[in-house]
Amino acid sequence: MRNLDYGMIGNCQSAALISKSGSIDWCCLPKFDSPSMFAKLLDKNKGGAFEVIVDSSYVTSQKYIYKTNILVTEFNNGEDAFEFIDFMPRYKTDKDILQYPAEIVRYIKLLKGKPKFSVNYNPKLGYAKEDQSTQDKGEYIKTKTTTGNYDSVYLYSSFSHSDILEGNELTLEDNQYFLFSYFEKLLHQNVERQYLKMQRTRVYWLNWAENTTTYDLYNDEILRSALTLKMLTYERSGAVLAAATTSLPETIGEVRNWDYRFCWIRDASMVIKVVSGLGHERIAKNFLEFIVKIVPKKDEKMQIMYGIDGQKKLTEEILEHLDGYEGSKPVRIGNAAYHQTQHDIYGILMDVLYQQYLRFQNTLFYSEELWTITKSTIDIVKKNWKNADKGIWEFRTEERHFTFSKLLCWVAIDRGVKIAELLHRTDKLKKWKELRAEIEQDIKKNAWNEEKQAYAQSYHSSDLDASTLLMESYGFIDAKDPRYVSTVLATEKELCQDGLMYRYINKDDFGTPSSSFTICSFWFINSLFKIGKKKEAKRLFDQILTYSNHLGLFSEDIDFKTKRLLGNFPQAYSHLALIETAVNFSGQSEEDQVMSALNQETETDDSLNTI
């Protein structure tokens, strides 16, 4: 497959990627960060998949059921036609209990004729690393590891188990099902039960979509991105994942391959800010609770990222036995960046805390806890803002005084001042305002490059960086300020290629970047919009939307020449930036979004509120 032409299904417990031909090529159970059950995505020979095989007379097409995360792959040869309807169940029971089991339902719907197909059911447990056995147990087919750590998975089906295991041709005469489950089921499984799960899951997503703020422009794109971001939230903790995959390369054949199945404070905070603006306040509240649990209350180092259950140690390991996506090695699990120092996370955390105070009513206890985090964070920034760090792009060796890191240190103090004003804690204001002014002057003096007429990537550097385009959105500089306008234009000249942006073009630990980082292109379009070049911004936005896959999904990167999607997929960062940009074109300010979300929450019937 020459592009990431996959649909994602998920239920906020885990996720799976299904190709245009109906093959499950990536799935980890029971959780997002568990070892893979299917990993053909990372090794087409050894990884394992759950494939649908039809003859050449069939034409396939794929779509989501409107306003849901239920994926439909249709097979049609004119006379015979059927659908694989794939989903991971998520619904509320009659007793209002939320269900999101670690399983995939493949409901096969007969459309016409007597279609014939076969399946290649080939799970490979434990990242395809362990020996395993598969046996027909009568009620189900069980696959278990026979070496290494014990693991197992169950397949239930209305088809003959022997036909499944032997890959025999199956004739579809009525609706059938496959149920791929991490746990043995206690209730009898049949077609009717899977149909009920499908309809309940459909209702859940329709209700969730109904509670999403609507817009005059690009509403379908906004909603698909919002539904995707929701799938990347982890129900049990409130964490938000950067992406559902590991080791999809930024450039084919290179080594920039990372595991993104974790919660970056930076990424997740930006997701919360955007998604809560769409009316989904519960996601924001759940994430804030996750943050409060993991963030040190006082003098302890804060990490840039955590496991989805709050794990602090994310040891990186290379899976040598896997060939990688289109031969792009190494395949990594874990992420060594967890121990890096990146000062920008403090500003992003403080921005989220400020949004919490603005948007929600807090109990006295909760407010006191958040105030303690606020004071502690500002103390950390006060001690460290003058130090170099690894920066937003996670340079693995060199430390610098990155402009974006300094900017976010300013944001941390600025939001601390605003929180103190909201809480009437005037004793802190004078010193914090002085510190804010000091950081501001330091940035203006040391980050500005007179020759380039732009704010540079780092102090006293001539390299430019797309992250400086965010100076306006964080409130550091006005969009009409000549320095900001000049920075946008200089950055466009140096980093933009046919509407797509490099993060930077200077060498890093692995050479010179050669693909476009998707979110940077959205940042650039936003900056053009802000400085008044709205017609050009809209043209580029419409253009980049055509680079999504067939379902409107974006990965981390886009190849400049071929426009194929690269990097981990789907990428939360990319979709939140898409939403933010689209909302700008619809003309709603952040304040308008807050009011719209509050009004919508008030008017919505509680019985429909299944967020």
HELIX and SHEET records of a PDB file:
HELIX    1   1 LEU A  125  ALA A  128  1                                   4    
HELIX    2   2 HIS A  161  GLU A  166  1                                   6    
HELIX    3   3 VAL A  191  GLU A  210  1                                  20    
HELIX    4   4 ASN A  219  MET A  231  1                                  13    
HELIX    5   5 ILE A  265  GLY A  277  1                                  13    
HELIX    6   6 GLU A  281  ILE A  294  1                                  14    
HELIX    7   7 ALA A  336  HIS A  339  5                                   4    
HELIX    8   8 ASP A  344  ARG A  359  1                                  16    
HELIX    9   9 LEU A  364  ASN A  384  1                                  21    
HELIX   10  10 THR A  403  LEU A  423  1                                  21    
HELIX   11  11 THR A  426  LYS A  428  5                                   3    
HELIX   12  12 LEU A  429  ASN A  446  1                                  18    
HELIX   13  13 ALA A  466  MET A  471  5                                   6    
HELIX   14  14 PRO A  482  LEU A  495  1                                  14    
HELIX   15  15 THR A  518  LYS A  530  1                                  13    
HELIX   16  16 LYS A  534  LEU A  545  1                                  12    
HELIX   17  17 ALA A  572  SER A  586  1                                  15    
HELIX   18  18 GLU A  590  GLU A  603  1                                  14    
HELIX   19  19 ASP A  606  LEU A  608  5                                   3    
SHEET    1   A 4 TYR A   6  GLY A  10  0                                        
SHEET    2   A 4 ALA A  15  SER A  19 -1                                        
SHEET    3   A 4 ILE A  24  CYS A  28 -1                                        
SHEET    4   A 4 SER A  36  PHE A  38 -1                                        
SHEET    1   B 3 ALA A  49  ILE A  53  0                                        
SHEET    2   B 3 LYS A 116  ASN A 122 -1                                        
SHEET    3   B 3 LEU A 170  THR A 171 -1                                        
SHEET    1   C 8 VAL A  59  TYR A  64  0                                        
SHEET    2   C 8 LEU A  71  ASN A  76 -1                                        
SHEET    3   C 8 ALA A  81  PHE A  87 -1                                        
SHEET    4   C 8 GLU A 103  LYS A 112 -1                                        
SHEET    5   C 8 GLN A 176  SER A 181 -1                                        
SHEET    6   C 8 SER A 152  SER A 157 -1                                        
SHEET    7   C 8 ILE A 141  THR A 145 -1                                        
SHEET    8   C 8 GLN A 132  ASP A 136 -1                                        
SHEET    1   D 2 TYR A  91  LYS A  92  0                                        
SHEET    2   D 2 LEU A  98  GLN A  99 -1                                        
SHEET    1   E 2 CYS A 263  TRP A 264  0                                        
SHEET    2   E 2 MET A 305  TYR A 306 -1                                        
SHEET    1   F 2 GLU A 317  ILE A 318  0                                        
SHEET    2   F 2 ARG A 332  ILE A 333 -1                                        
SHEET    1   G 2 TRP A 448  ASN A 449  0                                        
SHEET    2   G 2 ALA A 454  TYR A 455 -1                                        
SHEET    1   H 2 CYS A 496  GLN A 497  0                                        
SHEET    2   H 2 LEU A 500  MET A 501 -1                                        
SHEET    1   I 3 SER A 516  PHE A 517  0                                        
SHEET    2   I 3 ASP A 557  ILE A 558 -1                                        
SHEET    3   I 3 LEU A 565  LEU A 566 -1                                        
END                                                                             
